[in-house]
Amino acid sequence: KKISLRSEHRRDDPCMTNVEVSNTESEDPFSRTSLENIGIAALCSVLEAATLASAGGYLSWQGIMTKEVTQGLSSVSMQVTMPALLFSSVLPAVNVKLMMAAWPLLFLPAVYTAIGCLLGSLVVAICRPPADFRRGA
């Protein structure tokens, strides 16, 4: 019995390596090469974060990274680049088979919202709160 976990990444990035974990009776599941690959990937992630933090600290120390610049970059990051990353990483995985299996997820939020509104109206009808409390204010 062999269990494989593979992660495909860019070939030109030395920090992103293919990781394969095998679990067989004759092979150690925690082989040195797998642990080395995991350690290298973790180290590269930490070094990348430290490099970005150091660059931000240096720019702030030089007066280039002001509060307004930081807020602008944060806004661009949250409103443009994060949604773009989400759609670019999720969209290739969407296919007809997945949509056939997950179609209820498209309608359940509307159903749950309608049920919540009906239950809320029922509670208001039964408890009869004062008129100034009905909107929660």
Rosetta blueprint (number, residue, H / E / L):
1 K L
2 K L
3 I L
4 S L
5 L L
6 R L
7 S L
8 E L
9 H L
10 R L
11 R L
12 D L
13 D L
14 P L
15 C L
16 M L
17 T L
18 N L
19 V L
20 E L
21 V L
22 S L
23 N L
24 T L
25 E L
26 S L
27 E L
28 D L
29 P L
30 F L
31 S L
32 R H
33 T H
34 S H
35 L H
36 E H
37 N H
38 I H
39 G H
40 I H
41 A H
42 A H
43 L H
44 C H
45 S H
46 V H
47 L H
48 E H
49 A H
50 A H
51 T H
52 L H
53 A H
54 S H
55 A H
56 G H
57 G H
58 Y H
59 L H
60 S H
61 W H
62 Q L
63 G L
64 I L
65 M L
66 T L
67 K H
68 E H
69 V H
70 T H
71 Q H
72 G H
73 L H
74 S H
75 S H
76 V H
77 S H
78 M H
79 Q H
80 V H
81 T H
82 M H
83 P H
84 A H
85 L H
86 L H
87 F H
88 S H
89 S H
90 V H
91 L H
92 P H
93 A H
94 V L
95 N L
96 V H
97 K H
98 L H
99 M H
100 M H
101 A H
102 A H
103 W L
104 P H
105 L H
106 L H
107 F H
108 L H
109 P H
110 A H
111 V H
112 Y H
113 T H
114 A H
115 I H
116 G H
117 C H
118 L H
119 L H
120 G H
121 S H
122 L H
123 V H
124 V H
125 A H
126 I H
127 C H
128 R L
129 P L
130 P L
131 A H
132 D H
133 F H
134 R L
135 R L
136 G L
137 A L
